[in-house]
Amino acid sequence: MPTDLDETLATVRLVDHHVHGPLALEVDRDGFESLISESDRPQPPGLTAFDSQLGFAVRRHCAPLLGLPERVAADDYWDARATWSPGELARLFLGAAGVGDWVVDTGFSADDIWDVERMEAELDGRSREIVRLESTLEDVALTCEPEELEQRFREALDEAARTAVGWKSIVAYRYGFDFEPTRPTSAEVKAAARAWMTTFESGTRPRVEDPVLLRFLLFAACDTGMPLQLHVGFGDPDLDMHRCNPALLTEWLRTVEPTGVRVMLLHCYPYHRMAGYLAHVFPHVYMDVGLGINYTGAASSRVIAESMELAPFGKLLYSSDAWGPPELHYLGSVLWRRGTAAVLRQWVQDGEWSASDACRVAEMVARDNARCVYGLDA
């Protein structure tokens, strides 16, 4: 068992168990700044997204990869970055992240980013797909009658399961976690499908928001036994934060526990302590603090430490949730490695942990837990 914590965290090949592709398109500076913020509104006059924990982290950790000094001015960073193509930037930053497996959610703005096939072809690490449930239901609904939707959706999941390693739901965005926790009946699903599908307009992609249909797709995913990822907490303004507290899932978690599904609570900030409680009391609940790490930047070690208060260490996973700017894929890795090292090193120095235990837990969270959950070594 290794005992050098810094070496272990510097060299371990991560499993990024929830990530999206890097940008395939050129962006201008305004576009880039919009992608290093979860806000979908323009910056107020005179302000810049570089003046944030994430913006500072970009200047501190990403600048050297572009041949710049650490903490370079934002203007100088942008000028240097603009000389690189999207493909060059993606290969540079993702190649430096030290990731052995990318577990990729392909369900959001997929035309703007690398797909799984390109990631598999151009990166050293293996790439596997996570299928987004809401997108799948919307696709199926365009090709069938309301009475067929339930069966056709289950068939679509069976087909996707041939290559995918899990599912993802954004019920937090589409409704919230305060949904009825019981399984809907087939009659309820058919009635909801009829009501929803009669609203479709030609040339417009449907958007599923009906709570009955959202419950249906969650239970259908659980029935497969494959891991189910749920966005929790911090995200863009489409969600109502008070309705995506994972505590609201408690009764639903009790209901689906007999299916054997592993429920992966993603990001969780600022509800990461509540997520840790759920991972502590329910054997089928896992968590990460992925998105929260990049956005808290230099303060992320505190978030990492808080995520390790209650959650069993075999229930914690690493993710970046990076989408678009490849800096995010790299920063997720750098900040998690640095923050985890700082937290575990202090516990070793305080005499609370042995060095070998710290290294073992670091490797569990970095890769081993995800390999087990998603069957990546199969």
Disulfide bonds with the S-S distance in Angstrom:
none
